[in-house]
Amino acid sequence: MSNNTAPDSWESQADTNSTNNSPSHGTDVTAKFSTLNVNAVEFVPSFSFGSPKAAEDVSSPLEGQSKEASPQHQPVLNGTPSTSPIEPPEANDPPPVPPASGNDTSPTGVGGSWEDVADEDSTASGAAQVTTPEDDDEEVSGEEQLKQKKKKPAKNVEVEEKKEHINVVFIGHVDAGKSTIGGQIMALTGMVDKRTLEKYQREACEKSRESWYLSWALDTNQEERDKGKTVEVGRAFFETDRKHFTILDAPGHKSFVPNMIGGAAQADLAVLVISARKGEFETGFDRGGQTREHAMLAKTAGVKYLVVLVNKMDDPTVNWDEARYNECRDKILPYLKKLGFNLNKDLFFLPCSGQLGQNLKEPVDKSICTWYDGAAFIPFIDNLPQINRKADGPFMMPIVDKYKDMGTVVMGKVESGECRKGQNLIIMPNRTPVIVDMLLSDDDEVSRIVSGENVKVKVKGVEEEDVSPGFVLCDAVNPVHTCRIFDAQLVIIEHKSIICAGYSAVMHIHCAAEEVTVKALICLIEKKTGEKSKTRPRFVKQDQIAIMRIECAGVICLEPFKEFPQMGRFTLRDENRTIAIGKVLKLVE
């Protein structure tokens, strides 16, 4: 009798402590002991999971329950099946993933161009992870899965992040209408309200700049507004039903090409704006104009698609004339093909009027333009194929800008991996350890950022003056490589004299600009056959391809092009001209 009373008193004590007052006390006790004894596998089948599972299958939901219960400060749920049915599918989901990534390892591009190699690498590494953030969650297992379950409020945010993030840079000659088109897109998509536009219009009229008011949505600087000239890369964003776009409005003036390179380095899609107005197109495209250089820099920066917008079609000198549109297209097409763009594959032409907003969101009226029957600009870029991201790699974000705001905030595009709030990272090349304090995507706070997004990251552990554009915020375990001397393959595009050992120029690689010196010329490469010369050349000149050893003034962050194209392609500039484009072959020291 005494033996029976002791368990009864334990049961009543369990009842008072627990929230469940069900009459079946026996099952309560077993449930209690099973949750206390995590390793006691034999108690698990009576845990009301529906069907008996293998020991390893059941142990993970058990751990998940105990982990989930702790942050909410509530008693153990006595094995009630409120959360348990959700757990087994999560344990069973990962197996289908490997076949998907396996299928993606068969690259389609076989050609010898740099971009083909880059596409092969990116397709092989991360094509399966492109789709949605949910897929990323499925691949994570074990401890990381439990960490994600703890952050219940963040799940709602991650569901909203399904839209693909595309960075669009507007490039082209001065006064082609880049900022105006950007402002008009923001007005058409409702990102700038009508009252603000009317205010801009009034202010522009007061300064006798009536036609500039749309560009003021992106040119927020007073100096830019007064001169009608973009200096810094303007930022804005708009959304469609399928995608989230970040607009990067690059300056067109040749004095600000370094700023334009910083914008192009963050872009996935470049929009080359050319003016159809008589005389303006010719000025921009002839030598000395920026249309050629901007198109070449966009290709070097690694943009996947180039859309050429033939703007100012409503101008009295053009009046939506098909012959003028064809003339502009036919003049620029051979040059773009020479750069490596393929028409209707990664190069597209569209007519438009930025000032009136024609053919930007809605197709142009047939009464105005009878000959064009293609899609308008925004629906067109919305329907472009999805871009392969390096979603499964270590986190890497080249820093394009920084500022102080209750701490140090760094800006840039996530080139690889993902990052969460509270994560430990380092800033290279100084190896400064930092903690992620806040993540901002388009000024909205988020709990997680993924590859392809243009973001601001507030970090703890570093002062703003200790960070420079060109530094890289990256994973502490697997950081970006740094070096001072490397071997690279260069194509000399435009240089009047010869280049030999000792030649100095400014190198732009991702967001960094660094002075470099040619240490030695290793060999020449024959353009047609790809064969390397047996003897070392004494010099190289325009239109030649050479492998050189290059020395930087300081330590910089970079990766071999074959392993990480975004961090391995660069341009050399001298006397305000782009003289060569290149790719990193090998890091020496």
Buried (B, 14 or more C-beta within 10 A) or exposed (E): EEEEEEEEEEBEEBBEEBEBEEEEBEBBBBBBEBBEEEEEBEBBEEBEBEEEBEEEBBBBBBBBBBBBBEEEEEEBBBBBEEBBEEBBEBBEEEEEBEEEBEEBEEBEEEEEEBBBBBBBBBBBBBBBBBBBBEBBBBBBEEEEBBEBBEBEEBEEBBEEBEBBBBBBBBBBBBBBBBBBBBBBBBBBBEBBEEEEBEEBBEBBEEEEBEEBBBBBBBBEBEEBBEEBBBBBBBBBBBBBEEBBBBBBBBBBBBEBBEBBBBBBBBBBBBBBBBBBBEEBBEBBBEEEBBBBBBBBBBBBBBBBBBBBBBBBBBBEEBEBBEEBBEBBBEBBBEBBEEBBBEEEEBBBBBBBBBBBBBBBBEBBEEEBBEEBEBBBBBBBBBEBEEBBBBBBBBBBBBBBBBEEEEBBBBBBBBBBBBBBBEBEBBBBBEEBEBBBBBBBBBEEEBBBBBBBBBBBBBBEBBEBEEBBBBBBBBBBEEBBBBBBBBBBBBBBBBBEEBBBBEBEBBBBBBBBBBEBBBBBBBBBBEEEEEEEBEEEBEEBBBEBBBBBBBBBEEEBBBBBBBEBBBBBBBBBBBEEBBBBBBBBBBBEE
